[in-house]
Amino acid sequence: MIVKICGITNREDALAAAEAGASALGFNFYPGSPRYVTPEAAAAILAALPAGISKVGVFVNQPPERVTALAGRLGLDVVQLHGTQALAAGVRVWKALPVGPHFTLRQLEAWPAAEAFLLDTAQPDQHGGTGRTFDWTVTRGAARKLILAGGLDADNVREAIRAARPWGVDACSRLEAAPGRKDYALMTRFIHAALSEAET
């Protein structure tokens, strides 16, 4: 199972996440986010990562050609797309969708080229990083790969995995000492809990 730590802004947090067993790291290229990282800073962090870690670029309503160009320049493995932008070509795409009262799995059908869908709690004027959970049972019966996000931490990720049996889980704000700075104990506990539950 994919265990992704999002909102990485520095080399130390990236290496700590990798050491704890994360399989993917997210780098936020949305300037409106408190976890925004410049492409130049991200390049330095990416260069320090061990092999085998999936490098995920997070974008919000960016032109597809810019997304594709930056993914190629930085060597990103996946782009995670929020908002209404078209899917980028020539790169693996995880499409982020907000889960609110009117969410249904039929919404996934609008994005047939997406490799997977990251489902996060809907919040007005906020693209992820809400720190709030949603009803995981709405994902049951999905025919596509799903990554659960939204308010996950070591205390609830096991329950989330049991409820939805997702392809992956993603956490960010609940694992922080401050926006963009990870709490290593919280992060390690989350990763270990997710991997342990995935093995059962």
C-alpha positions in Angstrom: 0.0 0.0 0.0 1.1 3.6 -0.8 1.9 5.6 2.3 2.3 9.2 1.3 3.6 12.1 3.5 2.6 15.4 1.9 3.7 19.0 2.5 7.4 18.2 2.5 9.4 21.5 2.6 12.9 20.5 3.8 15.5 17.9 3.4 15.4 16.7 7.0 11.7 16.0 7.0 12.0 14.2 3.7 14.8 11.9 4.9 13.0 11.2 8.2 9.8 10.2 6.3 11.8 7.9 4.0 13.6 6.4 7.0 10.3 5.7 8.7 9.0 3.8 5.7 7.0 6.3 3.6 6.6 5.2 0.0 5.8 8.6 -1.5 6.5 12.2 -0.6 4.4 15.2 -1.7 5.9 18.6 -2.7 3.4 21.4 -2.9 3.9 23.8 -5.8 0.7 25.9 -5.0 1.9 29.3 -3.9 -1.3 29.8 -1.8 -0.3 26.9 0.5 1.6 27.4 3.8 3.5 24.3 2.7 4.5 25.8 -0.6 8.0 24.9 -1.8 9.8 26.5 -4.8 10.9 24.3 -7.6 14.5 25.2 -6.8 14.2 24.2 -3.1 12.3 21.0 -4.1 15.1 20.1 -6.5 17.7 20.1 -3.7 15.4 17.9 -1.5 14.7 15.5 -4.3 18.4 15.1 -5.0 18.9 13.8 -1.5 16.1 11.2 -1.5 17.0 7.5 -1.5 15.9 5.3 -4.4 12.4 3.9 -4.3 10.6 6.9 -3.0 7.8 8.2 -5.3 8.2 11.9 -5.8 4.8 13.6 -6.1 4.3 17.2 -7.2 1.1 18.8 -6.0 -0.5 21.4 -8.3 -3.7 23.6 -8.2 -5.2 24.9 -11.4 -1.9 25.1 -13.2 -1.7 25.0 -17.1 -1.1 21.3 -18.1 2.0 22.3 -20.1 3.6 23.9 -17.0 2.9 20.8 -14.9 4.4 18.5 -17.5 7.5 20.7 -17.9 8.1 21.0 -14.2 7.6 17.3 -13.7 10.2 16.6 -16.3 12.6 19.1 -15.0 12.5 17.9 -11.4 12.1 14.2 -12.2 8.7 13.8 -10.5 7.2 10.4 -10.7 3.6 11.6 -10.3 1.6 14.8 -10.4 -1.3 15.3 -8.0 -3.8 17.7 -9.5 -6.3 19.7 -7.5 -9.0 22.0 -8.9 -10.5 22.1 -12.3 -7.3 21.9 -14.4 -7.0 19.4 -17.3 -4.9 16.4 -16.8 -1.2 16.8 -17.8 0.1 14.6 -20.6 3.0 12.2 -20.5 3.1 11.8 -16.7 1.3 9.7 -14.1 -1.6 11.6 -12.6 -3.3 11.3 -9.2 -6.5 13.4 -9.4 -7.6 15.0 -6.2 -11.3 15.2 -5.5 -13.1 16.8 -2.5 -15.5 14.6 -0.7 -18.6 16.5 0.5 -22.2 15.6 1.1 -22.9 15.1 -2.6 -19.9 13.0 -3.5 -20.4 9.8 -5.4 -18.0 7.3 -6.9 -19.5 8.2 -10.3 -17.5 11.4 -10.2 -14.4 9.3 -10.9 -15.7 8.4 -14.3 -14.9 12.0 -15.5 -11.2 11.3 -15.3 -10.5 8.0 -17.1 -6.8 8.8 -17.7 -6.0 9.3 -14.0 -4.0 6.5 -12.4 -5.5 7.0 -9.0 -7.8 9.4 -7.1 -6.8 11.2 -3.9 -10.0 11.8 -1.8 -9.8 14.6 0.7 -12.5 16.3 2.9 -14.2 19.1 1.0 -13.6 22.6 2.5 -14.5 25.9 0.8 -11.5 27.8 -0.5 -9.1 25.1 0.6 -7.3 22.5 -1.6 -6.4 19.8 0.8 -4.6 20.0 4.1 -7.9 20.4 6.0 -7.1 18.1 8.9 -10.6 16.8 8.8 -11.9 13.3 8.0 -14.8 12.3 5.9 -17.1 9.2 5.9 -14.7 6.6 4.5 -17.5 4.2 3.8 -18.5 6.3 0.7 -15.5 4.8 -1.1 -16.7 1.2 -0.9 -17.1 -0.5 -4.2 -14.8 1.8 -6.1 -13.3 0.2 -9.2 -10.4 2.7 -9.3 -7.4 3.1 -7.1 -8.1 5.4 -4.2 -5.8 7.3 -1.8 -7.5 8.4 1.4 -6.5 11.8 2.8 -8.0 14.3 5.2 -7.4 14.3 8.9 -5.5 11.0 9.1 -3.0 10.2 11.8 -1.8 7.2 13.8 -5.0 7.2 15.9 -7.4 6.7 13.0 -5.5 5.4 10.0 -6.1 1.8 10.9 -9.8 2.4 11.1 -9.7 4.2 7.7 -7.9 1.3 6.0 -10.3 -1.2 7.5 -13.3 0.8 6.3 -12.2 1.6 2.8 -9.3 -0.8 1.9 -7.7 1.9 -0.2 -4.7 1.7 -2.5 -3.0 4.3 -0.4 -3.2 6.8 2.5 -1.9 10.4 2.7 -1.3 12.6 5.7 0.0 16.1 6.2 -1.4 18.6 8.7 -2.0 16.1 11.6 1.7 15.1 11.5 3.1 18.6 11.9 4.8 20.6 14.6 4.1 23.7 12.5 2.9 24.2 8.9 5.5 22.7 6.7 7.5 21.2 9.6 6.9 17.6 10.5 6.8 16.1 14.0 8.9 13.0 13.6 7.3 11.0 16.3 3.8 11.6 14.9 4.9 10.9 11.4 6.7 7.7 12.3 3.7 6.5 14.3 1.4 7.2 11.4 3.6 5.4 8.8 4.0 2.3 11.0 0.3 2.1 11.9 -0.7 2.3 8.2 1.8 -0.3 7.1 0.9 -2.6 10.0 -2.8 -2.5 9.2 -2.1 -3.0 5.5 -0.5 -6.3 6.2 -3.4 -7.7 8.1 
